[in-house]
Amino acid sequence: MKPPIRVTDHAVLRYLERAHGLDVEAVRNHLASRVTNGVRLGAIGVTIENVKLVIKRHADSVSVVTALKAGWRIDEDRP
């Protein structure tokens, strides 16, 4: 039996961007603006629109690294 075809997240994102006109930068800017207060207050996650955005602090920057269902717990031990 042949292995199933794997479609990467990158391919899905580019498909949505190019075939359906998704403005990735607009989404990125929207998410960044929605977590600003949480980042300032030291949060590890911010829930918006029923989605929990997980925040990761680095030596010189802060990133939103994933989006979880609102009720899911953030695993602080994950890299």
N, CA, C, O and CB atoms as a CASP TS submission, in Angstrom:
PFRMAT TS
TARGET T0000
AUTHOR 0000-0000-0000
METHOD Language model
MODEL 1
PARENT N/A
ATOM      1  N   MET     1       0.834  -1.176   0.000  1.00  0.00           N
ATOM      2  CA  MET     1       0.000   0.000   0.000  1.00  0.00           C
ATOM      3  C   MET     1       0.888   1.252   0.000  1.00  0.00           C
ATOM      4  O   MET     1       1.844   1.346   0.770  1.00  0.00           O
ATOM      5  CB  MET     1      -0.954  -0.009   1.217  1.00  0.00           C
ATOM      6  N   LYS     2       0.563   2.192  -0.858  1.00  0.00           N
ATOM      7  CA  LYS     2       1.343   3.424  -0.941  1.00  0.00           C
ATOM      8  C   LYS     2       1.063   4.308   0.269  1.00  0.00           C
ATOM      9  O   LYS     2      -0.065   4.349   0.760  1.00  0.00           O
ATOM     10  CB  LYS     2       1.027   4.182  -2.244  1.00  0.00           C
ATOM     11  N   PRO     3       2.096   5.021   0.756  1.00  0.00           N
ATOM     12  CA  PRO     3       1.857   5.947   1.872  1.00  0.00           C
ATOM     13  C   PRO     3       0.965   7.101   1.407  1.00  0.00           C
ATOM     14  O   PRO     3       0.978   7.464   0.230  1.00  0.00           O
ATOM     15  CB  PRO     3       3.205   6.493   2.438  1.00  0.00           C
ATOM     16  N   PRO     4       0.184   7.683   2.343  1.00  0.00           N
ATOM     17  CA  PRO     4      -0.683   8.796   1.955  1.00  0.00           C
ATOM     18  C   PRO     4       0.155  10.017   1.571  1.00  0.00           C
ATOM     19  O   PRO     4       1.291  10.181   2.018  1.00  0.00           O
ATOM     20  CB  PRO     4      -1.655   9.152   3.103  1.00  0.00           C
ATOM     21  N   ILE     5      -0.420  10.842   0.755  1.00  0.00           N
ATOM     22  CA  ILE     5       0.262  12.076   0.360  1.00  0.00           C
ATOM     23  C   ILE     5       0.141  13.079   1.496  1.00  0.00           C
ATOM     24  O   ILE     5      -0.950  13.326   2.007  1.00  0.00           O
ATOM     25  CB  ILE     5      -0.332  12.659  -0.963  1.00  0.00           C
ATOM     26  N   ARG     6       1.262  13.647   1.879  1.00  0.00           N
ATOM     27  CA  ARG     6       1.294  14.646   2.955  1.00  0.00           C
ATOM     28  C   ARG     6       1.312  16.034   2.327  1.00  0.00           C
ATOM     29  O   ARG     6       2.125  16.308   1.444  1.00  0.00           O
ATOM     30  CB  ARG     6       2.538  14.441   3.891  1.00  0.00           C
ATOM     31  N   VAL     7       0.428  16.898   2.775  1.00  0.00           N
ATOM     32  CA  VAL     7       0.406  18.287   2.328  1.00  0.00           C
ATOM     33  C   VAL     7       0.861  19.134   3.509  1.00  0.00           C
ATOM     34  O   VAL     7       0.225  19.124   4.562  1.00  0.00           O
ATOM     35  CB  VAL     7      -1.029  18.722   1.815  1.00  0.00           C
ATOM     36  N   THR     8       1.950  19.862   3.343  1.00  0.00           N
ATOM     37  CA  THR     8       2.515  20.633   4.451  1.00  0.00           C
ATOM     38  C   THR     8       1.671  21.864   4.770  1.00  0.00           C
ATOM     39  O   THR     8       0.877  22.325   3.950  1.00  0.00           O
ATOM     40  CB  THR     8       3.945  21.056   4.123  1.00  0.00           C
ATOM     41  N   ASP     9       1.864  22.382   5.981  1.00  0.00           N
ATOM     42  CA  ASP     9       1.199  23.627   6.376  1.00  0.00           C
ATOM     43  C   ASP     9       1.604  24.766   5.439  1.00  0.00           C
ATOM     44  O   ASP     9       0.784  25.617   5.093  1.00  0.00           O
ATOM     45  CB  ASP     9       1.543  23.988   7.842  1.00  0.00           C
ATOM     46  N   HIS    10       2.867  24.772   5.037  1.00  0.00           N
ATOM     47  CA  HIS    10       3.353  25.812   4.126  1.00  0.00           C
ATOM     48  C   HIS    10       2.578  25.776   2.805  1.00  0.00           C
ATOM     49  O   HIS    10       2.185  26.819   2.283  1.00  0.00           O
ATOM     50  CB  HIS    10       4.868  25.636   3.862  1.00  0.00           C
ATOM     51  N   ALA    11       2.363  24.581   2.275  1.00  0.00           N
ATOM     52  CA  ALA    11       1.625  24.446   1.019  1.00  0.00           C
ATOM     53  C   ALA    11       0.177  24.913   1.180  1.00  0.00           C
ATOM     54  O   ALA    11      -0.360  25.584   0.298  1.00  0.00           O
ATOM     55  CB  ALA    11       1.659  22.989   0.534  1.00  0.00           C
ATOM     56  N   VAL    12      -0.451  24.563   2.295  1.00  0.00           N
ATOM     57  CA  VAL    12      -1.829  24.999   2.551  1.00  0.00           C
ATOM     58  C   VAL    12      -1.891  26.518   2.631  1.00  0.00           C
ATOM     59  O   VAL    12      -2.765  27.139   2.026  1.00  0.00           O
ATOM     60  CB  VAL    12      -2.372  24.371   3.858  1.00  0.00           C
ATOM     61  N   LEU    13      -0.968  27.117   3.374  1.00  0.00           N
ATOM     62  CA  LEU    13      -0.942  28.570   3.518  1.00  0.00           C
ATOM     63  C   LEU    13      -0.763  29.252   2.162  1.00  0.00           C
ATOM     64  O   LEU    13      -1.490  30.192   1.842  1.00  0.00           O
ATOM     65  CB  LEU    13       0.181  28.991   4.474  1.00  0.00           C
ATOM     66  N   ARG    14       0.196  28.788   1.368  1.00  0.00           N
ATOM     67  CA  ARG    14       0.431  29.403   0.060  1.00  0.00           C
ATOM     68  C   ARG    14      -0.766  29.204  -0.867  1.00  0.00           C
ATOM     69  O   ARG    14      -1.087  30.096  -1.653  1.00  0.00           O
ATOM     70  CB  ARG    14       1.697  28.820  -0.585  1.00  0.00           C
ATOM     71  N   TYR    15      -1.428  28.059  -0.790  1.00  0.00           N
ATOM     72  CA  TYR    15      -2.635  27.823  -1.585  1.00  0.00           C
ATOM     73  C   TYR    15      -3.722  28.830  -1.213  1.00  0.00           C
ATOM     74  O   TYR    15      -4.332  29.442  -2.090  1.00  0.00           O
ATOM     75  CB  TYR    15      -3.149  26.378  -1.380  1.00  0.00           C
ATOM     76  N   LEU    16      -3.962  29.000   0.083  1.00  0.00           N
ATOM     77  CA  LEU    16      -4.977  29.965   0.525  1.00  0.00           C
ATOM     78  C   LEU    16      -4.625  31.378   0.074  1.00  0.00           C
ATOM     79  O   LEU    16      -5.496  32.156  -0.314  1.00  0.00           O
ATOM     80  CB  LEU    16      -5.127  29.925   2.054  1.00  0.00           C
ATOM     81  N   GLU    17      -3.350  31.693   0.131  1.00  0.00           N
ATOM     82  CA  GLU    17      -2.885  33.021  -0.266  1.00  0.00           C
ATOM     83  C   GLU    17      -3.063  33.246  -1.770  1.00  0.00           C
ATOM     84  O   GLU    17      -3.569  34.288  -2.188  1.00  0.00           O
ATOM     85  CB  GLU    17      -1.413  33.205   0.124  1.00  0.00           C
ATOM     86  N   ARG    18      -2.655  32.289  -2.565  1.00  0.00           N
ATOM     87  CA  ARG    18      -2.611  32.491  -4.016  1.00  0.00           C
ATOM     88  C   ARG    18      -3.894  32.113  -4.734  1.00  0.00           C
ATOM     89  O   ARG    18      -4.247  32.748  -5.728  1.00  0.00           O
ATOM     90  CB  ARG    18      -1.488  31.706  -4.593  1.00  0.00           C
ATOM     91  N   ALA    19      -4.596  31.107  -4.261  1.00  0.00           N
ATOM     92  CA  ALA    19      -5.823  30.685  -4.944  1.00  0.00           C
ATOM     93  C   ALA    19      -7.061  31.392  -4.407  1.00  0.00           C
ATOM     94  O   ALA    19      -8.046  31.560  -5.126  1.00  0.00           O
ATOM     95  CB  ALA    19      -6.000  29.188  -4.812  1.00  0.00           C
ATOM     96  N   HIS    20      -7.009  31.809  -3.134  1.00  0.00           N
ATOM     97  CA  HIS    20      -8.201  32.398  -2.515  1.00  0.00           C
ATOM     98  C   HIS    20      -7.994  33.823  -2.031  1.00  0.00           C
ATOM     99  O   HIS    20      -8.879  34.402  -1.401  1.00  0.00           O
ATOM    100  CB  HIS    20      -8.642  31.550  -1.365  1.00  0.00           C
ATOM    101  N   GLY    21      -6.825  34.393  -2.324  1.00  0.00           N
ATOM    102  CA  GLY    21      -6.584  35.791  -2.015  1.00  0.00           C
ATOM    103  C   GLY    21      -6.384  36.117  -0.545  1.00  0.00           C
ATOM    104  O   GLY    21      -6.551  37.269  -0.145  1.00  0.00           O
ATOM    105  N   LEU    22      -6.029  35.128   0.268  1.00  0.00           N
ATOM    106  CA  LEU    22      -5.775  35.392   1.682  1.00  0.00           C
ATOM    107  C   LEU    22      -4.602  36.350   1.819  1.00  0.00           C
ATOM    108  O   LEU    22      -3.523  36.087   1.287  1.00  0.00           O
ATOM    109  CB  LEU    22      -5.497  34.077   2.450  1.00  0.00           C
ATOM    110  N   ASP    23      -4.797  37.446   2.519  1.00  0.00           N
ATOM    111  CA  ASP    23      -3.733  38.427   2.750  1.00  0.00           C
ATOM    112  C   ASP    23      -3.006  38.037   4.037  1.00  0.00           C
ATOM    113  O   ASP    23      -3.412  38.420   5.134  1.00  0.00           O
ATOM    114  CB  ASP    23      -4.310  39.895   2.843  1.00  0.00           C
ATOM    115  N   VAL    24      -1.936  37.276   3.885  1.00  0.00           N
ATOM    116  CA  VAL    24      -1.204  36.729   5.023  1.00  0.00           C
ATOM    117  C   VAL    24      -0.649  37.841   5.907  1.00  0.00           C
ATOM    118  O   VAL    24      -0.704  37.738   7.132  1.00  0.00           O
ATOM    119  CB  VAL    24      -0.068  35.826   4.541  1.00  0.00           C
ATOM    120  N   GLU    25      -0.122  38.890   5.311  1.00  0.00           N
ATOM    121  CA  GLU    25       0.427  39.993   6.104  1.00  0.00           C
ATOM    122  C   GLU    25      -0.659  40.692   6.912  1.00  0.00           C
ATOM    123  O   GLU    25      -0.413  41.111   8.043  1.00  0.00           O
ATOM    124  CB  GLU    25       1.129  41.002   5.197  1.00  0.00           C
ATOM    125  N   ALA    26      -1.847  40.821   6.350  1.00  0.00           N
ATOM    126  CA  ALA    26      -2.955  41.441   7.090  1.00  0.00           C
ATOM    127  C   ALA    26      -3.334  40.582   8.294  1.00  0.00           C
ATOM    128  O   ALA    26      -3.608  41.111   9.371  1.00  0.00           O
ATOM    129  CB  ALA    26      -4.186  41.644   6.169  1.00  0.00           C
ATOM    130  N   VAL    27      -3.351  39.262   8.119  1.00  0.00           N
ATOM    131  CA  VAL    27      -3.652  38.355   9.232  1.00  0.00           C
ATOM    132  C   VAL    27      -2.553  38.451  10.285  1.00  0.00           C
ATOM    133  O   VAL    27      -2.839  38.517  11.480  1.00  0.00           O
ATOM    134  CB  VAL    27      -3.799  36.890   8.731  1.00  0.00           C
ATOM    135  N   ARG    28      -1.308  38.460   9.846  1.00  0.00           N
ATOM    136  CA  ARG    28      -0.167  38.574  10.766  1.00  0.00           C
ATOM    137  C   ARG    28      -0.263  39.869  11.580  1.00  0.00           C
ATOM    138  O   ARG    28      -0.078  39.855  12.797  1.00  0.00           O
ATOM    139  CB  ARG    28       1.173  38.531   9.980  1.00  0.00           C
ATOM    140  N   ASN    29      -0.550  40.979  10.911  1.00  0.00           N
ATOM    141  CA  ASN    29      -0.678  42.269  11.598  1.00  0.00           C
ATOM    142  C   ASN    29      -1.863  42.282  12.558  1.00  0.00           C
ATOM    143  O   ASN    29      -1.778  42.852  13.646  1.00  0.00           O
ATOM    144  CB  ASN    29      -0.826  43.397  10.578  1.00  0.00           C
ATOM    145  N   HIS    30      -2.965  41.656  12.158  1.00  0.00           N
ATOM    146  CA  HIS    30      -4.148  41.569  13.021  1.00  0.00           C
ATOM    147  C   HIS    30      -3.813  40.816  14.312  1.00  0.00           C
ATOM    148  O   HIS    30      -4.138  41.277  15.406  1.00  0.00           O
ATOM    149  CB  HIS    30      -5.314  40.868  12.279  1.00  0.00           C
ATOM    150  N   LEU    31      -3.166  39.663  14.179  1.00  0.00           N
ATOM    151  CA  LEU    31      -2.820  38.864  15.357  1.00  0.00           C
ATOM    152  C   LEU    31      -1.843  39.611  16.258  1.00  0.00           C
ATOM    153  O   LEU    31      -2.007  39.625  17.478  1.00  0.00           O
ATOM    154  CB  LEU    31      -2.221  37.517  14.933  1.00  0.00           C
ATOM    155  N   ALA    32      -0.831  40.229  15.663  1.00  0.00           N
ATOM    156  CA  ALA    32       0.154  40.975  16.458  1.00  0.00           C
ATOM    157  C   ALA    32      -0.515  42.101  17.234  1.00  0.00           C
ATOM    158  O   ALA    32      -0.197  42.332  18.400  1.00  0.00           O
ATOM    159  CB  ALA    32       1.259  41.543  15.553  1.00  0.00           C
ATOM    160  N   SER    33      -1.435  42.798  16.590  1.00  0.00           N
ATOM    161  CA  SER    33      -2.094  43.913  17.283  1.00  0.00           C
ATOM    162  C   SER    33      -2.989  43.429  18.415  1.00  0.00           C
ATOM    163  O   SER    33      -3.170  44.134  19.407  1.00  0.00           O
ATOM    164  CB  SER    33      -2.916  44.733  16.297  1.00  0.00           C
ATOM    165  N   ARG    34      -3.549  42.233  18.276  1.00  0.00           N
ATOM    166  CA  ARG    34      -4.453  41.712  19.297  1.00  0.00           C
ATOM    167  C   ARG    34      -3.728  41.179  20.526  1.00  0.00           C
ATOM    168  O   ARG    34      -4.341  41.071  21.587  1.00  0.00           O
ATOM    169  CB  ARG    34      -5.304  40.625  18.712  1.00  0.00           C
ATOM    170  N   VAL    35      -2.447  40.844  20.422  1.00  0.00           N
ATOM    171  CA  VAL    35      -1.713  40.316  21.579  1.00  0.00           C
ATOM    172  C   VAL    35      -0.843  41.361  22.267  1.00  0.00           C
ATOM    173  O   VAL    35      -0.201  41.059  23.272  1.00  0.00           O
ATOM    174  CB  VAL    35      -0.850  39.157  21.150  1.00  0.00           C
ATOM    175  N   THR    36      -0.810  42.570  21.749  1.00  0.00           N
ATOM    176  CA  THR    36       0.091  43.609  22.268  1.00  0.00           C
ATOM    177  C   THR    36      -0.050  43.822  23.771  1.00  0.00           C
ATOM    178  O   THR    36       0.952  43.822  24.486  1.00  0.00           O
ATOM    179  CB  THR    36      -0.166  44.914  21.553  1.00  0.00           C
ATOM    180  N   ASN    37      -1.272  44.005  24.262  1.00  0.00           N
ATOM    181  CA  ASN    37      -1.460  44.228  25.703  1.00  0.00           C
ATOM    182  C   ASN    37      -1.043  43.010  26.517  1.00  0.00           C
ATOM    183  O   ASN    37      -0.421  43.153  27.570  1.00  0.00           O
ATOM    184  CB  ASN    37      -2.921  44.573  26.001  1.00  0.00           C
ATOM    185  N   GLY    38      -1.379  41.818  26.043  1.00  0.00           N
ATOM    186  CA  GLY    38      -0.982  40.606  26.745  1.00  0.00           C
ATOM    187  C   GLY    38       0.523  40.473  26.849  1.00  0.00           C
ATOM    188  O   GLY    38       1.047  40.099  27.898  1.00  0.00           O
ATOM    189  N   VAL    39       1.222  40.778  25.762  1.00  0.00           N
ATOM    190  CA  VAL    39       2.688  40.730  25.771  1.00  0.00           C
ATOM    191  C   VAL    39       3.229  41.736  26.781  1.00  0.00           C
ATOM    192  O   VAL    39       4.120  41.416  27.568  1.00  0.00           O
ATOM    193  CB  VAL    39       3.260  41.019  24.356  1.00  0.00           C
ATOM    194  N   ARG    40       2.695  42.936  26.756  1.00  0.00           N
ATOM    195  CA  ARG    40       3.146  43.987  27.678  1.00  0.00           C
ATOM    196  C   ARG    40       2.962  43.560  29.128  1.00  0.00           C
ATOM    197  O   ARG    40       3.768  43.910  29.991  1.00  0.00           O
ATOM    198  CB  ARG    40       2.385  45.295  27.417  1.00  0.00           C
ATOM    199  N   LEU    41       1.891  42.798  29.398  1.00  0.00           N
ATOM    200  CA  LEU    41       1.592  42.363  30.766  1.00  0.00           C
ATOM    201  C   LEU    41       2.264  41.042  31.139  1.00  0.00           C
ATOM    202  O   LEU    41       2.094  40.563  32.260  1.00  0.00           O
ATOM    203  CB  LEU    41       0.100  42.229  30.940  1.00  0.00           C
ATOM    204  N   GLY    42       3.027  40.444  30.216  1.00  0.00           N
ATOM    205  CA  GLY    42       3.759  39.219  30.514  1.00  0.00           C
ATOM    206  C   GLY    42       2.995  37.931  30.283  1.00  0.00           C
ATOM    207  O   GLY    42       3.404  36.882  30.781  1.00  0.00           O
ATOM    208  N   ALA    43       1.899  37.976  29.543  1.00  0.00           N
ATOM    209  CA  ALA    43       1.085  36.776  29.300  1.00  0.00           C
ATOM    210  C   ALA    43       1.839  35.751  28.454  1.00  0.00           C
ATOM    211  O   ALA    43       2.710  36.102  27.657  1.00  0.00           O
ATOM    212  CB  ALA    43      -0.231  37.157  28.606  1.00  0.00           C
ATOM    213  N   ILE    44       1.487  34.478  28.644  1.00  0.00           N
ATOM    214  CA  ILE    44       2.032  33.414  27.800  1.00  0.00           C
ATOM    215  C   ILE    44       1.038  33.029  26.710  1.00  0.00           C
ATOM    216  O   ILE    44       1.368  32.267  25.800  1.00  0.00           O
ATOM    217  CB  ILE    44       2.392  32.183  28.649  1.00  0.00           C
ATOM    218  N   GLY    45      -0.179  33.559  26.808  1.00  0.00           N
ATOM    219  CA  GLY    45      -1.199  33.303  25.804  1.00  0.00           C
ATOM    220  C   GLY    45      -2.286  34.356  25.884  1.00  0.00           C
ATOM    221  O   GLY    45      -2.539  34.929  26.944  1.00  0.00           O
ATOM    222  N   VAL    46      -2.927  34.605  24.748  1.00  0.00           N
ATOM    223  CA  VAL    46      -4.027  35.559  24.670  1.00  0.00           C
ATOM    224  C   VAL    46      -5.136  34.902  23.862  1.00  0.00           C
ATOM    225  O   VAL    46      -4.891  34.389  22.770  1.00  0.00           O
ATOM    226  CB  VAL    46      -3.572  36.924  24.024  1.00  0.00           C
ATOM    227  N   THR    47      -6.357  34.914  24.394  1.00  0.00           N
ATOM    228  CA  THR    47      -7.490  34.340  23.678  1.00  0.00           C
ATOM    229  C   THR    47      -8.239  35.442  22.948  1.00  0.00           C
ATOM    230  O   THR    47      -8.686  36.418  23.550  1.00  0.00           O
ATOM    231  CB  THR    47      -8.432  33.587  24.644  1.00  0.00           C
ATOM    232  N   ILE    48      -8.369  35.264  21.633  1.00  0.00           N
ATOM    233  CA  ILE    48      -9.150  36.172  20.799  1.00  0.00           C
ATOM    234  C   ILE    48     -10.009  35.336  19.859  1.00  0.00           C
ATOM    235  O   ILE    48      -9.577  34.285  19.385  1.00  0.00           O
ATOM    236  CB  ILE    48      -8.226  37.150  19.998  1.00  0.00           C
ATOM    237  N   GLU    49     -11.210  35.797  19.595  1.00  0.00           N
ATOM    238  CA  GLU    49     -12.077  35.137  18.617  1.00  0.00           C
ATOM    239  C   GLU    49     -12.167  33.626  18.868  1.00  0.00           C
ATOM    240  O   GLU    49     -12.206  32.837  17.925  1.00  0.00           O
ATOM    241  CB  GLU    49     -11.562  35.400  17.196  1.00  0.00           C
ATOM    242  N   ASN    50     -12.199  33.235  20.137  1.00  0.00           N
ATOM    243  CA  ASN    50     -12.308  31.839  20.563  1.00  0.00           C
ATOM    244  C   ASN    50     -11.095  30.986  20.168  1.00  0.00           C
ATOM    245  O   ASN    50     -11.211  29.772  19.999  1.00  0.00           O
ATOM    246  CB  ASN    50     -13.559  31.232  19.978  1.00  0.00           C
ATOM    247  N   VAL    51      -9.945  31.628  20.025  1.00  0.00           N
ATOM    248  CA  VAL    51      -8.687  30.942  19.725  1.00  0.00           C
ATOM    249  C   VAL    51      -7.630  31.476  20.683  1.00  0.00           C
ATOM    250  O   VAL    51      -7.525  32.684  20.897  1.00  0.00           O
ATOM    251  CB  VAL    51      -8.254  31.150  18.223  1.00  0.00           C
ATOM    252  N   LYS    52      -6.843  30.561  21.261  1.00  0.00           N
ATOM    253  CA  LYS    52      -5.767  30.973  22.170  1.00  0.00           C
ATOM    254  C   LYS    52      -4.458  31.061  21.388  1.00  0.00           C
ATOM    255  O   LYS    52      -3.981  30.067  20.841  1.00  0.00           O
ATOM    256  CB  LYS    52      -5.629  29.976  23.368  1.00  0.00           C
ATOM    257  N   LEU    53      -3.889  32.259  21.343  1.00  0.00           N
ATOM    258  CA  LEU    53      -2.599  32.476  20.689  1.00  0.00           C
ATOM    259  C   LEU    53      -1.500  32.305  21.727  1.00  0.00           C
ATOM    260  O   LEU    53      -1.537  32.941  22.780  1.00  0.00           O
ATOM    261  CB  LEU    53      -2.527  33.890  20.023  1.00  0.00           C
ATOM    262  N   VAL    54      -0.529  31.455  21.439  1.00  0.00           N
ATOM    263  CA  VAL    54       0.549  31.145  22.373  1.00  0.00           C
ATOM    264  C   VAL    54       1.738  32.058  22.082  1.00  0.00           C
ATOM    265  O   VAL    54       2.189  32.176  20.943  1.00  0.00           O
ATOM    266  CB  VAL    54       0.962  29.645  22.273  1.00  0.00           C
ATOM    267  N   ILE    55       2.231  32.698  23.138  1.00  0.00           N
ATOM    268  CA  ILE    55       3.307  33.676  23.035  1.00  0.00           C
ATOM    269  C   ILE    55       4.606  33.069  23.554  1.00  0.00           C
ATOM    270  O   ILE    55       4.633  32.449  24.618  1.00  0.00           O
ATOM    271  CB  ILE    55       2.957  34.962  23.816  1.00  0.00           C
ATOM    272  N   LYS    56       5.675  33.255  22.796  1.00  0.00           N
ATOM    273  CA  LYS    56       7.002  32.762  23.189  1.00  0.00           C
ATOM    274  C   LYS    56       7.961  33.944  23.230  1.00  0.00           C
ATOM    275  O   LYS    56       8.071  34.702  22.266  1.00  0.00           O
ATOM    276  CB  LYS    56       7.521  31.656  22.200  1.00  0.00           C
ATOM    277  N   ARG    57       8.648  34.093  24.349  1.00  0.00           N
ATOM    278  CA  ARG    57       9.625  35.166  24.499  1.00  0.00           C
ATOM    279  C   ARG    57      11.021  34.645  24.166  1.00  0.00           C
ATOM    280  O   ARG    57      11.407  33.549  24.573  1.00  0.00           O
ATOM    281  CB  ARG    57       9.589  35.746  25.934  1.00  0.00           C
ATOM    282  N   HIS    58      11.762  35.447  23.422  1.00  0.00           N
ATOM    283  CA  HIS    58      13.141  35.145  23.056  1.00  0.00           C
ATOM    284  C   HIS    58      14.016  36.235  23.670  1.00  0.00           C
ATOM    285  O   HIS    58      13.498  37.185  24.256  1.00  0.00           O
ATOM    286  CB  HIS    58      13.327  35.064  21.485  1.00  0.00           C
ATOM    287  N   ALA    59      15.305  36.110  23.546  1.00  0.00           N
ATOM    288  CA  ALA    59      16.215  37.093  24.142  1.00  0.00           C
ATOM    289  C   ALA    59      15.934  38.511  23.658  1.00  0.00           C
ATOM    290  O   ALA    59      15.996  39.461  24.438  1.00  0.00           O
ATOM    291  CB  ALA    59      17.653  36.726  23.829  1.00  0.00           C
ATOM    292  N   ASP    60      15.626  38.652  22.376  1.00  0.00           N
ATOM    293  CA  ASP    60      15.461  39.999  21.821  1.00  0.00           C
ATOM    294  C   ASP    60      14.148  40.214  21.074  1.00  0.00           C
ATOM    295  O   ASP    60      13.992  41.213  20.371  1.00  0.00           O
ATOM    296  CB  ASP    60      16.594  40.295  20.900  1.00  0.00           C
ATOM    297  N   SER    61      13.205  39.286  21.221  1.00  0.00           N
ATOM    298  CA  SER    61      11.939  39.427  20.505  1.00  0.00           C
ATOM    299  C   SER    61      10.847  38.594  21.174  1.00  0.00           C
ATOM    300  O   SER    61      11.104  37.836  22.110  1.00  0.00           O
ATOM    301  CB  SER    61      12.102  39.007  19.031  1.00  0.00           C
ATOM    302  N   VAL    62       9.637  38.754  20.675  1.00  0.00           N
ATOM    303  CA  VAL    62       8.482  37.984  21.134  1.00  0.00           C
ATOM    304  C   VAL    62       7.772  37.465  19.890  1.00  0.00           C
ATOM    305  O   VAL    62       7.632  38.196  18.909  1.00  0.00           O
ATOM    306  CB  VAL    62       7.514  38.855  22.037  1.00  0.00           C
ATOM    307  N   SER    63       7.320  36.204  19.918  1.00  0.00           N
ATOM    308  CA  SER    63       6.627  35.606  18.780  1.00  0.00           C
ATOM    309  C   SER    63       5.307  34.988  19.213  1.00  0.00           C
ATOM    310  O   SER    63       5.179  34.496  20.334  1.00  0.00           O
ATOM    311  CB  SER    63       7.508  34.551  18.111  1.00  0.00           C
ATOM    312  N   VAL    64       4.330  35.017  18.319  1.00  0.00           N
ATOM    313  CA  VAL    64       3.140  34.182  18.461  1.00  0.00           C
ATOM    314  C   VAL    64       3.495  32.903  17.716  1.00  0.00           C
ATOM    315  O   VAL    64       3.733  32.932  16.508  1.00  0.00           O
ATOM    316  CB  VAL    64       1.805  34.887  17.884  1.00  0.00           C
ATOM    317  N   VAL    65       3.533  31.767  18.439  1.00  0.00           N
ATOM    318  CA  VAL    65       4.088  30.546  17.854  1.00  0.00           C
ATOM    319  C   VAL    65       3.051  29.530  17.401  1.00  0.00           C
ATOM    320  O   VAL    65       3.346  28.682  16.559  1.00  0.00           O
ATOM    321  CB  VAL    65       4.988  29.901  18.833  1.00  0.00           C
ATOM    322  N   THR    66       1.834  29.605  17.949  1.00  0.00           N
ATOM    323  CA  THR    66       0.790  28.691  17.504  1.00  0.00           C
ATOM    324  C   THR    66      -0.562  29.218  17.959  1.00  0.00           C
ATOM    325  O   THR    66      -0.651  30.176  18.727  1.00  0.00           O
ATOM    326  CB  THR    66       1.033  27.260  18.047  1.00  0.00           C
ATOM    327  N   ALA    67      -1.600  28.575  17.472  1.00  0.00           N
ATOM    328  CA  ALA    67      -2.968  28.914  17.851  1.00  0.00           C
ATOM    329  C   ALA    67      -3.658  27.633  18.299  1.00  0.00           C
ATOM    330  O   ALA    67      -3.679  26.641  17.570  1.00  0.00           O
ATOM    331  CB  ALA    67      -3.743  29.595  16.667  1.00  0.00           C
ATOM    332  N   LEU    68      -4.222  27.662  19.502  1.00  0.00           N
ATOM    333  CA  LEU    68      -4.892  26.506  20.089  1.00  0.00           C
ATOM    334  C   LEU    68      -6.384  26.771  20.216  1.00  0.00           C
ATOM    335  O   LEU    68      -6.828  27.917  20.144  1.00  0.00           O
ATOM    336  CB  LEU    68      -4.289  26.168  21.463  1.00  0.00           C
ATOM    337  N   LYS    69      -7.152  25.711  20.404  1.00  0.00           N
ATOM    338  CA  LYS    69      -8.554  25.904  20.765  1.00  0.00           C
ATOM    339  C   LYS    69      -8.580  26.631  22.102  1.00  0.00           C
ATOM    340  O   LYS    69      -7.705  26.421  22.942  1.00  0.00           O
ATOM    341  CB  LYS    69      -9.334  24.533  20.839  1.00  0.00           C
ATOM    342  N   ALA    70      -9.563  27.472  22.300  1.00  0.00           N
ATOM    343  CA  ALA    70      -9.602  28.352  23.478  1.00  0.00           C
ATOM    344  C   ALA    70      -9.448  27.599  24.797  1.00  0.00           C
ATOM    345  O   ALA    70      -8.802  28.115  25.709  1.00  0.00           O
ATOM    346  CB  ALA    70     -10.899  29.123  23.495  1.00  0.00           C
ATOM    347  N   GLY    71     -10.009  26.413  24.933  1.00  0.00           N
ATOM    348  CA  GLY    71      -9.962  25.677  26.184  1.00  0.00           C
ATOM    349  C   GLY    71      -8.702  24.861  26.398  1.00  0.00           C
ATOM    350  O   GLY    71      -8.510  24.300  27.476  1.00  0.00           O
ATOM    351  N   TRP    72      -7.843  24.784  25.401  1.00  0.00           N
ATOM    352  CA  TRP    72      -6.636  23.972  25.524  1.00  0.00           C
ATOM    353  C   TRP    72      -5.612  24.661  26.404  1.00  0.00           C
ATOM    354  O   TRP    72      -5.506  25.887  26.424  1.00  0.00           O
ATOM    355  CB  TRP    72      -6.038  23.685  24.149  1.00  0.00           C
ATOM    356  N   ARG    73      -4.863  23.850  27.131  1.00  0.00           N
ATOM    357  CA  ARG    73      -3.840  24.330  28.053  1.00  0.00           C
ATOM    358  C   ARG    73      -2.533  24.577  27.307  1.00  0.00           C
ATOM    359  O   ARG    73      -2.177  23.829  26.397  1.00  0.00           O
ATOM    360  CB  ARG    73      -3.625  23.321  29.199  1.00  0.00           C
ATOM    361  N   ILE    74      -1.827  25.624  27.695  1.00  0.00           N
ATOM    362  CA  ILE    74      -0.511  25.913  27.121  1.00  0.00           C
ATOM    363  C   ILE    74       0.533  25.111  27.881  1.00  0.00           C
ATOM    364  O   ILE    74       0.607  25.186  29.107  1.00  0.00           O
ATOM    365  CB  ILE    74      -0.188  27.443  27.175  1.00  0.00           C
ATOM    366  N   ASP    75       1.341  24.344  27.156  1.00  0.00           N
ATOM    367  CA  ASP    75       2.421  23.564  27.757  1.00  0.00           C
ATOM    368  C   ASP    75       3.672  24.439  27.787  1.00  0.00           C
ATOM    369  O   ASP    75       4.363  24.582  26.779  1.00  0.00           O
ATOM    370  CB  ASP    75       2.679  22.230  26.963  1.00  0.00           C
ATOM    371  N   GLU    76       3.954  25.016  28.944  1.00  0.00           N
ATOM    372  CA  GLU    76       5.083  25.949  29.070  1.00  0.00           C
ATOM    373  C   GLU    76       6.434  25.267  28.934  1.00  0.00           C
ATOM    374  O   GLU    76       7.442  25.945  28.734  1.00  0.00           O
ATOM    375  CB  GLU    76       5.017  26.659  30.398  1.00  0.00           C
ATOM    376  N   ASP    77       6.481  23.943  29.038  1.00  0.00           N
ATOM    377  CA  ASP    77       7.751  23.226  28.959  1.00  0.00           C
ATOM    378  C   ASP    77       8.191  22.967  27.524  1.00  0.00           C
ATOM    379  O   ASP    77       9.337  22.588  27.285  1.00  0.00           O
ATOM    380  CB  ASP    77       7.646  21.917  29.698  1.00  0.00           C
ATOM    381  N   ARG    78       7.289  23.169  26.569  1.00  0.00           N
ATOM    382  CA  ARG    78       7.652  22.921  25.174  1.00  0.00           C
ATOM    383  C   ARG    78       8.560  24.027  24.669  1.00  0.00           C
ATOM    384  O   ARG    78       8.388  25.194  25.023  1.00  0.00           O
ATOM    385  CB  ARG    78       6.396  22.813  24.290  1.00  0.00           C
ATOM    386  N   PRO    79       9.524  23.657  23.840  1.00  0.00           N
ATOM    387  CA  PRO    79      10.451  24.672  23.286  1.00  0.00           C
ATOM    388  C   PRO    79       9.760  25.587  22.295  1.00  0.00           C
ATOM    389  O   PRO    79      10.391  26.487  21.742  1.00  0.00           O
ATOM    390  CB  PRO    79      11.643  23.995  22.605  1.00  0.00           C
TER
END
